[in-house]
Amino acid sequence: MAQLSSALLQERISRKNSLRRVCDLAIFFLLLSLLLYRYVHLGSNGYTWLLAFRCELWFAFIWLLNMNINWSPVVYKTHPERLLGRVSELPPVDMFVTTADAALEPPIITIDTVLSLLAVDYPANKLACYVSDDGGSPVTFYSLLQAAEFAKRWIPFCKKYKVEVRAPSVYFSRHSQPPRRCSTDFSGEWRETKEQYYELRQKIEEAGRNSAALLHLTREHPEFSRIERGNHPSIIKVVSENTENLLDGVPHLIYISREKRPKISHHHKAGAMNVLTRVSGVMTNAPFMLNVDCDMFVNNPQIILHAMCLLLGTHTETESGFVQCFQRFHGAPKDDPLGNLFIVLQEALVPGFAGIQGPFYGGTGCFHRRKIIYGQHPQNPENNTTKLDYVNDKQGVARKFGQSASFMASTNRTISGIIEKTNRPDISSCFEAAIEVADCCYELGTKWGDEVGLVYGAASEDVLTGIKIHSMGWRTVVLEPNPTAFLGCAPTSFATSMLQQKRWATGLLETFFHKHSPVLGTLTKKLKVRQCMAYIAFLLWAARSIPELCYSLLPAYCLLSGTSFLPNVTEPAVIIPITLFLLYQLYTLVEFIACGQSVRAWWNNERMRRITSATSWLYGLLSVLLKLVGLSETLFELTRKEKNDSYEDSNGNAVQWTFDSSPLFVSGTALVLVHIGALLVTLSRVMVGEDILGTQLGELFCSVWVVVSFLPFVKGFFRGGNYGIPWSVLFKAAALALLFFNFSIGLKL
């Protein structure tokens, strides 16, 4: 069912990995050589070289962490056609879709995700789809009702004609007309299905624009007429029920809006996922759970079969804790101008994680074992203490899982290994128990959010939960089938992309300081040392902003103050930073080309990494520092989802380089102003006859390199509207730049 890659693929990976190791070692050796040279000459070059030395020491540390990941890649191949020959019966699967705001996450996107999940190649009587709507939006519920009716036509159409992409919006946008060489029956059904889908879209869009269209809904379901954002009771509705237990019918579809009260923390997505876990536990209690974001759709209809190859197979010495399918993106702008696709990051680093203890939990596209979410450790002869003693210790079980008798009974069946062959057809009878476990006070006094369920305490609850699972001793597996399992939407505007990057950087750094951090997991639990190092490599994204910002400012400071931080061009040692720079650029370029990316995509990603470091990562670091000292709490900022399939804006631009008055843009704008000012000062010195090419040529090149990397900010100086940098940002950035000029010219380090 699942096996390591074929011999030919293994040989190719081995050759590629050997070449990567040589390059990794070469760059690391050059970094050490530069550090040694600086250390020898620190006394004669002042504090400028000391600052450069500390920054380069940090870069060497980060490079060492990345080398640890790169050196043991593992790739798994799955064969779902062999699955039924190895197992007697397929297990049930509960599928979770989370959405929080109908304005930022348009319901039509959620509906496409739900329809693609309902239409997967898997027995319908073994599937249940739960949609969590944290906004309690009647439009979202109305959309699900309409989608359930359309699913009765869409699912048979997909399975009859073996449609590959099962999100109707994407399918019909790719196939505006039926294929020329097709039967008359297919052509007729294709047109009827497309017509019904666009009628569905029109109904949903009208409901979003005109609240009068929802009057009938609120009369039939009065709960939605009393919704206040952040203050409402639980709403659970069975939208569609497979009462006849049909293999080819429509799977169960359940709408959930958990209870929220103003003075009780709801823990954002982690809280929603834990409610989904409990509600599904009392309704269907499938042993495996798949969660996806509302803006992702199934791109491979056999993805659950692929996952079962890894979850039910014997490819490792123990069961895998979860199977992670990392998200890819569809319809993205050419050459990834905003650096949102992470193609090289996934293809280069993710196999390395898989070769240690397994990939991290990426928050979406992940298949979990329910018993592990309930806190069960791997079973072995020396440790069998995790078995649930439901009979003799009901009070202890209640303190851990909550007071619901129905949920405790289902938990006992899960941990004891009792698996229902199909999802029960009478889920409506579990309504009262579901309402009880969705109560906002249910978790009080229990272990939810710590030992049980997704972990609370960081914006990146997914990574934090993955660390906890690895620390328990579980291994995990990455799944990269062909075609890709899930496709999602990437941000199409600069401002939205920066906000998303800030949220990620904040959450990852919060995880580093959490009690489930990888360092503590290694010292006190079963997290491997190399896995700890792999986690630290990207948990410290935000912390990397300070040394990288300092290193970016050094060239400008040197040009303004007449000092240097690089060896003189006449010194033999100048070959070290030159070789290091060229080798690093060549190394990253080859990685992009090997992943099928263009030179332009390589430059876009390199540029955006520098921009992100000086903006989003920097403010992510400040947010966490303020939280640590108790001055503020970090906020969960939802990223706006785009519902159009085109990435062209009204001006014909391939991507929207938009700015706003957010503080995120102040540091980047100030950095550009500093370097432009430093270059102008240098130009004036050259015009009066001062020779700087022999003493500051390296600093001059570095300053130009920074300005070129921040070219979108430079263009923002001359544009208007959303495409120009606001005056409020310019004034703040100019004030910071003037302070830097005063410091650089007035002091000699």
N, C-alpha and C positions, 0 to 999 in steps of 0.2 A: 504493500500500500504506500509506504513512504520509505525512501532510502536516500543515502547520500548521493550526490551527483555522480554521473557516469564517469568511467575511467578517463575518457577524453576530456570531459569538463574538468575533472580533478587535475589532470595534467596541465591544462590551460591555467587554472587557478594557481597551481603551484609555481608555474613560470612567472605569472604576473606578480605573485606574492614575493618571489625571490627578487625580482627587479625592484619592487617597492621597498623591500628591506634594505637593499643597497642604497637607494635614494634616501630613505629615512635616516640611515646611519650617516650618510655623507652630509646631510643637512645638520644633523645633530652634532657631528664632529666639527663642522664649520662654526656652529653656535658656540661650542665649547672653546674653540680656538679664539673666537672673537672675545669671549668672556675672559680668557686667560690673558690676552693682549691688553684688554682694558684694565684688568686687575694689576698688571705690572706697571701700567702708566697712570694709575689713579692719582698718585701723589703729585704729578707734574701737570695735570690737566684740570684740576678743580672739580667742583660739584656737578658741572655739566656731564662729565664722563661718569661720575658716580650715579647720576640719575639714569643715564643710558645703560650702565652696567646692571642696575636693578631691573630695568624694563626687559633687557635681553635675558636676564636670568629667569624671569617669569616666562618669556617666550620659550626658553629651553625646557622648562618644566611642563608647559602645555604640550610641546612637541613630544616629549617623552610619554605623556599620557596617551596621545594619539597613536604613537608607535605601539603601545601596549594593545590597542584595539586592532590595529591593522595586521598584526602578525599571525593571527590564527583564524582566518575566515572559514566558514562552513556554509554550504549551500545544500538545501534539501529539495528533492524532487518527489512529487506525489503522483500516484496513479489511481485515480478514483474508479477506473473501470475494474480494478482488482478488489475493490472494497467489499462488495457483497459476497465475494468468494472467501473472504477472511472472517467476516462477522455474520452472525445469524440474523440480526435485525438492527436497523439504524435507530439510534436513540433520539428522543425529542430534543428540540432546541427552542429556547425562548429568545426572541430578538427584540432589542431595545433601541428606540429612536428618541433622542432628546432634543427639545427645542425650548426656547425661553422667552422669545419676544417676536410677535407676529409682524412687527414693523421692521426689525432688523433681519429677521429670518422669515421671508415671505412664505405663506402656507403652501404655495404651489411647489416650492423646492422640497418641503417636507413630504408632500404628497408623492412626488416623483421617487423619493427615497423609499417610502412605504410600499409603493406599487412594485418597485424593483425587488424588494425583500419578499413580498407575497408571492412573486412569480418565480422564485428560484427553483432549480431542479432538485426537489426534495419532497418527500410525501407530505401533503398538506395537513394530514391529521397528526403530524409530529411537529408542527410549527405553530407558534403563537407570536404575534407582533404587538408589542406594547409601546405606545407613544406617550412620552412624558411632556406635557405642556406646562412649563413653569409660569407662563403668563396667564393661564386660565382663559385663553382667547376663544370666544364663541366662533370666530372665523375659522380658527384651526379645527375645532370640532366639526363645524359645518363642512369643511373641506374633506375631513375624513369620512363623513357620511356619504358625500358624493363620490369619493374615491372608492369606497367599498362597493358601490353599485357598478362603477366602471370596471373594477377588478374582475367581476363575473364575466366580462368579455375579454379583458386584457390578458388574464392568466391563460385561458384556453388558447387564445391566439398565439401567445409566445411559445407555448409548449407544442402546439400543433405544427408550427412552422419553424421551430427551433431558432427563435429570435435570439441573437447574441446579447444585445444591450437591452435591458428590461426596464429602463427608465423611459417612459413614453416621450417626454420632451426631447431627450437626447436622440432617441431612435428616429422620431419624425423630423428632427432638424437635420440629421445625417441622411435620411432617405425622404426627400421631399416628394418623390414619386415612387410608385412600386417598381421593382426591377423589371426591365423589358422582357426578359425571358422568364416569365412566371405564368402559372396557371390562371385561368379565369376566376376560379374560386378564391385563390389567394388575393388577386387584384381587387375583387369585390369586397372581401373581408378587410383588406388593408384600408380601403377608402372609408368603409363604415366605421372601423375602429378609430381611424384618424379623426373623422368627423365627430365622433362621440368624445374623443379626448379634448378637442378644441372647444366643444360645448362645455365640458367640465372646467376647463381653464376659464372660460368666460363667466361661468357661474361663480367661481371662486373670486375672480377679480371684481365682479360686481358686488359680491358680499363684502369685500374689503373696502370698496369705495362708498357703499350705501348701506348704512346700518338698518334701513327699513327692510332690506332683504332678509334680515335675521329675526324679524318679529315673530314669525311662525316658529322658529327654532326656540326662542326664549319662552314662548308660550308652552311648548311641549317639554322643554327642559328648563324650568324656572331657576335652576341653580346658576345659570349663566347671567341672569338679570341682576344678580346680587354680587357680582364679582368686583372686588376692589383690588387693585394691584398690591400684592404683598400682604393682603388681609382677606382671606376667604377660606371656606371649609374645603375638605377634600371632595373632588368630583371624579368618579370612576364610571365609565360607560362602556358597555360591550357594544362596539360598533358592528362587528360581524362575528358570527359564531358558527363553527363547523359542527352543528348539532348531529349530523348524520355520519360523522367520522369518515368523510370521504377522502380517498387518497389524492384525487385530482380536484378537490374543491378549493374554496377560499379559506386560508388559515384563519384562526382566531385573530381578531383585531380589537385591541382594547385601548381606550383613551384614559389617561390619568392626569389629573391636575392635583398635586398633593396639597394638603392644608398648609397655609402660611399665616403667621401672626406677626405683628410688628416687633414685638420684644423677644422673639425666639429666633435664633440663628437658623437659617435654612441650608447653609453650607454649599450653596450654588450647585454646580453639576454633580459633585460627589454626593450631596444629599439627595438629589433627584435619582441618581443611580441606585442608591441604597433603598429608596422607596420602591423603585422598580423591582429590585431584587426581592423585597418582602412581598409585594403584591403578587408578583409572578410565582413566588413560593407557595402562596395559599391557593392560587388559581390553577396553575399548570405544573409547576415544580419540575421543569426540565433539568436534567443534570448538566447541561451546557447552556451558556448564555453568550449571545453575540450582541455587542453594542456598536452602533454607528452614529455619527453626527447627522443632523437633519439635512446637511448639504452634500451628503455622499450617496452615491447610488451603486448598485451591484453591477459591475462590468463583466463579471464572469459568473454565469448562472449556476455553475457547479461548485461554487466556492465552499459551500458547507460540506460537500463531499470531499473536497480537497482537505479541508480542516479536519474532518473525521479520520482521514488517513493518518494524520499526525497525532490526533488525540486518542485514537483507538489502536494505533500501531505500536510496534516495539522497536522504534528507531533509537531509543535511549535506554539506559539501565533502569530508569524509573519513569513514571508518568510525567508528562510535561505539564507545567502549571497553567500556562495559557499559550495560545497560538496567536501571534500578532501579524496582521497584514497591514503594512504601513501604507498610508494613503498616497495616491498619485493624483494628478490633476488633469482635467480635460479642458480643451478649448483655451488653453493659456496663451498669452501673447508670445509671439515668436522670440526666441533667444532669451526668454525669462528675464525681462528688464528689471524686475523688482526683486529677483533672487528668492522667489517664494516656493519654487518647485522642489528644491533639495534633492535633485536626482542623484548627483554625485555623492552627496552625504549618505544617502540611503544605500547606494550600490557599493560604496567604499567602506563605510563604517558598520552598517548593520550586519553584514556577514561576519565581521570581526566580533561583535557582541555575541552572535550566535555560536561562535567557537569557544566562548568562555563559559558563561552560565546561562546565556540566552539573551534575547532582545529585551529592551525596556518596554513597559506598557505605554503605548502611544495615544491612549485616550479614545480611539475610534478604530473600527475594523479589527476588533479583538474578540477571540473566542475564549471564554473563561470556564473553568470547572466550578460549578456552584459550591461544591464542598470546600474549595480553597478560599473562595470569597467568604465562606462561613468561618474561616480560620483554621482549617485542618492542616496539619503538618504532614510531610511525607511519612508513610508508614514503614517502619523497619523493626527488626526484632528487639532492638535496644530501646526504642521509643514508641510505645503504643498507648500513650496517655491522652491522645487527642480524641479518642472515641467518646461519643456523646452518651452520658449516663442519664437518659431521659426518664427512666423508671425510678431510680433511687435518689436522684438529685434534681428534682423539678425546680426547686428554688434557685439553685446554682445556674441551671439552664436559663431560667427566666431573667436572672441578673445579667446574663450574657446576651441573650437574643431578644428579650422583651417578654411581656406578659401574655401575648396572644397564644391561646391553646392551639389554635389551628396552625399557626406558624411554627410553634414548637414541635408539633407532630410532623409537619412536613420537613422541618430541619432534621429531625431524628431519622426520617426515611432517607434523606439525602446522605447524611454522614454514615449511616449504616449500610449504604450501597444499594438500597432498594430503589429500583428504577421502574417507573410506569412505562409500559410498552408504547403507549400513545398519550397525547395530551387529552385530558378528560373533556368530553363533549358538553358537559353541563356547567361551564364556568360561571354562569349567571348565579348559580346557587351559592357561590363563594363571595357574594357582594359584601355582606356585613363584615366578614373577616378581612377583606381587602381594605374597606374603609378604616377599620381599626388600625391596621399596620401602616396606613398612610397618614395617620394623625401626626401633627408636628411635635407632640409631646411624647410620642411612643419611645423615642430613643433615650429619653432622660433616665439616667441611672443605669444604662446598659453599656455594652462594649462596642456599640456601633460607632463607626468612625475611627476606631483604634484597632482592636483585635478582630472585629467583624466588619465586613463590608469595605467599601473604599475609604481611604484614610482622609481625615479632615486636617486642616491646618496649613494648607498651601494652595495657591491658585493652580498649580500643576498636580492635582490630586491623582492623575493617572500615573505619572512617573513615581510619585510617592508610594502609591499602592503596589506598583511593580517592584520597588525596592523592598517593601515589606514581604512580598511573596518570595523574592529571591533570598531574603534573610531567613526565611523559614526553612530553606534548604531545597526549594523547588528549582528545577531547570525550566526554561521556556524555549519556544521555537518560533522562528520567523518563517512565514509562508509567502512566497513570491511566485504564484502560478502564472501561466501564460494562457490567455490574456490576464492582465492585472485584475486583482480581486475587486477593488473599489476605486471609484474616481470621485473627486470632490471639486469644489470651487476654490480657487485661490483669489486673494484680494486683488482688485484691479486698480486701486488708487494708492498713491504713495502714502497718504495720510493713514489710510486703513491698514496698510502693511506695517507701518511704523508702530501703530497701536498694538497690532497682533504680536509683533516682535517684543515689545515692552512687556506685554502680559506673560509671554513665555519666559523671558529672562527673569522677571520677578518671581514667578512660580518656581522656576528651577532653583534659584538661589534660596528661596524660602525652604525648599526641600533639603538643601545642604545643612541648614541649621535646625531641622526638625528632629524630634527624638527617634524617628525612623530613618535618619540619615545613613548613607552608605558607610561612613566611618564607624558609627556605632554598630551597624549591622555586621561589620567585619570583626570588630573587637569583641562583641558580646553574643553574636549569633552565627549564622552559617553562610554569610555572604563572603564569597571568595575575594582574595586580595586583588586579583586582576580585575574582577567585576567591579569592585569598589573604585579602582583607578579609572575604569571605563566610565562609570557614572560621574565621577568628579570632573572628567574632561568636558562634559557639557553642562553639568550643574553650575559651573563657574563662568558661564557665558557673561553674566552681568559683571562679575568681578574683573573680567578681562578688559573692561572698558577703561579703567584708570591707567594701567600701564600703556595701553594702546593710545589713549588720548595724550598722555605725557610724551610718548615717542613721536606722535604726530605734531606736537607743538615744539619739539626740540629744534627742527630745522629753522622754523620762523624765529625762535629765540636767538639762535646762533647768528642768523643774518642780521637781526636788529642790534645785537650786542657786540658783534665782531668776534665771536668765539667760534668754536667748532666742536662737534661730537663725533666726527669721523676722522680716520687717519688722513693725513695730508696726501694729495695725489702723488707726491714725489716719494712717499714712503712705500717700501715693499708690502707692508701690512695692508695697504688699501685693497689688495687683491682679495682679502678675506670677505669684507662686506659686499664687494662687487660680485664675487662668485656665489655668495650666499643668496643675494637678491636674484641673480639670473637663474640659479638652480631651483630656487623655490618657485619662481614663475613658470619655469619649464615643467617642473614636477606637477603643479596644479593644472597646467594646460594639457599635459598628456592624460591626466585623469579624466578631464572633461571630454577629450576626444575619444578616449577608450569607452566612455559611457554614451557615445553617439551624439555628443553635444558640439556646438560650433565654437569657433574662437570668440565670436561675439558673446555667446552665452557665458563663456569663461570670464571675459572681462566684466560683463554685467554682474556676475556673482561676486567677483573679487571686489568690485567697486561697492556693491551693496553691503558686503561684510564690513568694510571700513566705515561706511555711513551708519550702519546699524550699531556698530560698536560705540561710535561717538554720540549717538542719539538715544535709541531705544534701550540699549544695554545700560547706558549710563544712568538713565532715569529709573530703570528697573533696580539698579544697585541702590540709588538714593531711597527708593520706596521701601526696600527691605531694611536699610539702615534705620530709617525713621520708625519702622515697625519694631525693630529690635530694641530701640531705646524707649519705646512706649509713647512716641509722639503722634503716631497715626496708625491706621490699619490699612493694609493693601486692599484695593478695590478690584473686583472681578469685572473687567470691561469686555462686553460682548462685541465681537467683530461683525460688522455688517456683511450679510451674504448677498451676492449679486444673483439676480434671477434671470438676467439675459444671457444668451449664449455667445454674444459678440463682445469682443474686448475693444471695440472701436468706440471712442467718445465722439461727441458732437463736432469736434474740430478735426476728426480724422486721425487722431493720435493713436498709436498702438497701445498705449497705456496712459493712465491719467496721473501725471506728475503734479498732484494737487498738494497744496499747503493749507494750513489753518493756523489759528492763533495758539495752538497747543505749545506748552513749554518744550515738547519733544524736539522742536525745530530750532530752538535758541542756540544750543551748543554747536550744532552743525553749521549754522549760519555764522556764529562767532568764529569758529575755526577757519572758515573760508575767508572772512574779513581779515583775520590775523595774517594769513598767508599772502593774501593779495597786498596788504599793507607792507609786509616784509619784502615782497618782490619789488614793489615800487621803491622802497628805500634802497634796495640793492641796485636797482636800475639807476637811481640818482647817483649812487657812489661810482658806478661804472662810467657814467657820463662825465664826472669830474676827474676821470683818469685814474681812479683807484683800482689796483689789480686784486681782484677777488677770485679769479678763476684758478689760481694756483693754491689758494688757501681754503676756499669755501665752495668749490665746485660741487662736492657731494651734497652739501646742505642745500645749494641752489636746486639741484636735481630733485632732491626729496621734497622741497617745497612745491615745485611745479607738479610733482607726482600727486601730492595731496590735493591741489586745486583741480587737476584733471579728474581725480577720483570723485570729487564733490561737484562735478560739473552740473548736475541737476539743481543744486543750490545756486550756482552762478547764474544759470538761466532763469531761476526764480527771481533774481534781482530785476529782470527786465520784462517780466510778464505781469499781466493784470488778472484780477478776479481770483478764482480758486487756484490758478496756475502760477500765481505770483506769491512771494513771501509777504505776509501782512506787515504793515508798518509797526505794529506792536512788537512783533518778533524782531524786526530790524533794529528798533531802538534798544531793546534789551541786549541783543547780540553786539551792537555797536558799543554799548557801555562796557561789556565784558572785554571786547577787543581793545578799547582805550586803556583799560586797567592793565591788560597784558603789555601793551606798548610802553606804558609808563614804567612797569616793572622791568621790562627787558632793556630799555634804554637807560633807565636810571640806576640799574644795578649791574655789577660785573660779578658773575658767579666764578 
